[in-house]
Amino acid sequence: MKITQHISAILMAALTTAGGAAYAQQAHEITITRQPGILYLPALVMEKQGLIEKAAAKEGVKDLKVNWRSFSSGGASTDALLSGNVQIVNSGVGNMLLLWDRTKGKVKGITTNSALPLELISRDPKIKTLKDYGPLDKIAVPTVRVSTQAILLQMACEQVFGKDKWSQLDANTVQLGHPDASAMLANPNGEITSHFSAPPFFTKELKIPGVHVVLKSTDIIKGGLSQSTLFTTTKFADANPKIIKAVLTASKEAIDYIKANTEKSVEIYREISGDKTSVADLMAMLKEPGMMAFQMAPAGSMQFAQHMYKVGILKTLPKKWTDYFLPVSASLNGS
């Protein structure tokens, strides 16, 4: 398993760097990651309005500087956390669970920010269901094996092909960030014919003639699944409880703002992300079922963890969702 071997190889040195002397005292500058897509809208609102800085000041950390870095995939984000280049990662729940497992609990979640649906999109007219994929049909996912999309595809394969057939389409997946995957899908001569996509990318992709939905995440996990998940090392959290509390406060404020000021939030998204999708199109997308599922409570994460353990990605099976979230987050009423 290439990805887990890579993490294991750098883990001990990385945690010494990221969790040792550097976090021995209160931090005054931190870096947080995010990824492309409107799944990360709360992070963009936090950045634009300086919500973490304001919340930290109320906690007594008056000079906190927050830097934001964009990554195309969760794998790159987690590498940055392990190397100490960032302090908080905002990525899919699968990446958090993998690091929690490999570090033996030294990486844990702070909160989630969204549980918006994902869609498997294809431009190939012969592909209507998972059974139609042949060995040469490529499916783009943000990170192979451990991204939310990759795990969902495995879970769907088991539902469609039968027990223990979870890896049926693993060989079809290729690692590509959403912007690149979307561009390749739009190219009729491109190698990528399918993309397990996130909003707003699938909204734009579905406007391409012949592009259609093969599968939705809500077909696989009922009740929603957390996407944007903020997590950090326990060393950093223990040394910086005021910052962790500020992140929780800022997340709530950002989500409340999005729900009360959706159009202004969309404008923030366009400004910071550079997405050229019109405000009208983004607003229409957010009115679709499940598209305003910005929330802090983890959703569906235990189902995810159980699958990852069953297929050998996780070596330890958590008993409950609070096992891989910080104690301060236990009141979030997650699953």
Residue pairs with C-beta under 8 A, 6 or more apart in sequence:
1 145
1 312
1 313
2 145
3 75
3 98
3 143
3 144
3 145
3 146
4 98
4 102
4 146
4 313
7 78
7 82
7 98
7 99
7 102
8 102
10 79
10 82
10 83
11 82
11 102
11 103
14 82
14 83
14 84
15 82
15 103
15 106
15 233
15 235
17 83
17 84
18 81
18 82
18 83
18 84
18 87
18 233
18 235
18 236
19 106
19 233
19 234
19 235
19 236
20 235
22 84
23 233
23 235
23 236
23 238
23 239
23 240
24 239
25 239
26 61
26 239
26 240
26 242
26 243
27 64
27 87
27 236
27 239
27 240
27 243
28 61
28 63
28 64
28 65
29 64
29 65
29 66
29 67
30 64
30 65
30 66
30 67
30 87
30 88
30 240
30 243
31 66
31 67
31 68
31 69
31 85
31 86
31 87
31 88
32 43
32 52
32 66
32 67
32 68
32 69
32 86
32 87
32 88
32 89
32 90
32 230
33 68
33 69
33 70
33 71
33 77
33 80
33 81
33 86
33 88
33 89
33 90
33 91
34 40
34 43
34 44
34 68
34 69
34 70
34 71
34 90
34 228
35 70
35 71
35 72
35 73
35 74
35 77
35 90
35 91
35 142
35 177
35 178
36 70
36 72
36 177
36 178
36 179
36 198
36 201
36 273
37 178
37 198
37 199
37 200
37 201
38 116
38 198
38 199
38 200
38 269
38 282
38 285
38 286
39 113
39 114
39 116
39 198
39 199
39 227
39 228
40 90
40 113
40 114
40 228
41 113
41 114
41 254
41 258
41 265
41 268
41 269
41 294
42 113
42 114
42 228
42 251
42 254
42 255
42 258
42 294
43 68
43 90
43 113
43 228
43 254
44 268
44 269
44 272
44 273
45 51
45 254
45 257
45 258
45 265
45 268
46 52
46 250
46 251
46 253
46 254
47 66
47 68
47 272
48 268
48 271
48 272
49 254
49 257
50 66
51 249
51 250
51 253
51 254
52 64
52 66
52 243
52 246
52 247
52 250
53 64
53 65
53 66
53 246
54 250
55 245
55 246
55 247
55 249
55 250
55 253
56 62
56 64
56 242
56 243
56 246
57 64
58 246
58 249
59 242
59 243
59 245
59 246
60 242
61 242
61 243
61 246
64 243
64 246
69 80
69 86
71 77
71 80
71 91
72 142
72 176
72 177
72 178
72 179
72 180
73 142
73 143
73 147
73 175
73 177
74 89
74 91
74 92
74 94
74 95
74 142
74 143
74 146
74 147
75 95
75 142
75 143
75 146
75 147
75 175
77 86
77 89
77 90
77 91
77 95
78 89
78 91
78 95
78 98
78 99
80 86
80 89
81 87
81 88
81 89
81 99
81 107
81 231
81 232
81 233
82 99
87 232
87 233
87 236
88 110
88 230
88 231
88 232
88 236
88 247
89 95
89 96
89 230
89 231
89 232
90 113
90 228
90 229
90 230
91 228
91 229
91 231
92 142
92 147
92 148
92 227
92 228
92 229
93 109
93 112
93 148
93 225
93 226
93 227
93 229
93 298
93 300
93 301
93 304
94 146
94 147
94 148
94 150
94 151
94 304
94 308
95 143
95 146
95 147
96 107
96 108
96 109
96 229
96 231
96 324
97 301
97 304
97 305
97 308
97 314
97 318
97 324
98 146
98 308
98 313
98 314
99 107
99 231
100 107
100 108
100 109
100 231
100 318
100 323
100 324
101 308
101 313
101 314
101 315
101 316
102 315
103 233
104 316
105 234
105 323
105 324
106 233
106 234
106 235
107 231
107 232
107 233
107 234
108 231
108 232
108 234
108 237
108 324
108 325
108 326
109 229
109 230
109 231
109 298
109 324
109 325
109 326
109 329
110 230
110 231
110 232
110 237
110 244
110 247
110 248
110 325
110 326
110 328
110 329
111 229
111 230
111 247
111 248
111 251
111 296
111 329
111 332
112 226
112 227
112 228
112 229
112 230
112 295
112 296
112 297
112 298
112 299
112 332
112 334
113 227
113 228
113 229
113 230
113 251
113 254
113 255
113 294
113 295
113 296
114 226
114 227
114 228
114 293
114 294
114 295
115 224
115 225
115 226
115 227
115 290
115 293
115 295
115 299
115 300
116 198
116 199
116 227
116 290
116 291
116 293
116 294
117 199
117 216
117 217
117 218
117 224
117 290
117 291
117 293
118 148
118 149
118 152
118 196
118 197
118 198
118 202
118 216
118 217
118 227
119 196
119 197
119 202
119 213
119 215
119 216
119 217
120 139
120 149
120 153
120 194
120 195
120 196
120 197
120 213
120 214
120 215
120 216
121 185
121 194
121 195
121 196
121 197
121 202
121 205
121 206
121 211
121 212
121 213
121 214
122 193
122 194
122 195
122 211
122 212
122 214
123 185
123 188
123 193
123 194
123 208
123 210
123 211
123 212
124 137
124 193
124 194
125 210
126 132
127 133
127 137
127 193
127 194
127 214
128 212
128 214
129 160
129 214
129 215
130 156
130 157
130 160
130 161
130 168
130 169
130 214
130 215
131 160
131 161
133 139
133 169
133 172
133 194
135 171
135 172
137 172
137 193
137 194
138 172
138 173
138 174
138 191
138 192
138 193
138 194
139 153
139 169
139 172
139 173
139 174
139 192
139 194
139 195
139 196
140 173
140 174
140 175
140 176
140 180
140 181
140 184
140 185
140 192
140 194
140 195
140 196
141 147
141 149
141 150
141 153
141 173
141 174
141 175
141 176
141 196
142 148
142 149
142 150
142 175
142 176
142 177
142 178
143 150
143 175
144 150
144 170
144 173
144 174
144 175
145 170
145 173
145 313
146 308
146 313
148 225
148 227
148 304
149 196
149 198
150 170
150 173
150 196
151 304
151 307
151 308
152 196
152 217
152 220
152 221
152 225
153 169
153 170
153 173
153 196
154 166
154 167
154 170
154 307
154 311
155 166
155 220
155 221
155 303
155 307
156 215
156 219
156 220
157 165
157 166
157 167
157 168
157 169
158 164
158 165
158 166
159 220
161 168
166 307
166 310
166 311
167 311
174 192
176 184
176 192
176 195
178 195
178 197
178 198
178 201
179 201
181 192
181 195
181 197
181 201
182 195
182 197
182 201
182 204
182 205
184 190
184 191
184 192
184 195
185 192
185 193
185 194
185 195
185 205
185 208
185 211
186 205
186 208
194 214
195 201
195 202
195 205
197 205
198 227
199 285
199 291
200 275
200 277
200 281
200 282
200 285
202 213
203 277
203 281
203 285
204 277
205 211
206 212
206 213
217 225
218 224
218 290
221 300
221 303
221 304
223 299
223 300
223 335
224 290
224 293
224 299
224 300
225 299
225 300
225 301
225 303
225 304
226 298
226 299
226 300
226 301
226 334
229 298
230 247
230 251
232 244
234 326
237 244
237 326
237 328
241 328
244 326
244 328
245 328
248 296
248 328
248 329
251 296
252 296
255 294
255 295
255 296
257 264
257 265
258 265
258 292
258 294
259 292
259 294
262 283
262 286
262 292
263 279
263 283
266 279
266 282
266 283
266 286
267 279
269 275
269 282
270 276
270 277
270 279
270 282
275 282
285 291
286 292
296 332
297 332
297 333
297 334
297 335
298 321
298 325
298 332
298 334
298 335
299 334
299 335
300 335
301 321
301 324
301 334
301 335
302 318
302 320
302 321
302 335
305 314
305 317
305 318
305 321
305 324
306 317
308 314
309 315
309 316
309 317
318 324
321 334
321 335
322 329
322 330
322 334
325 332
325 334
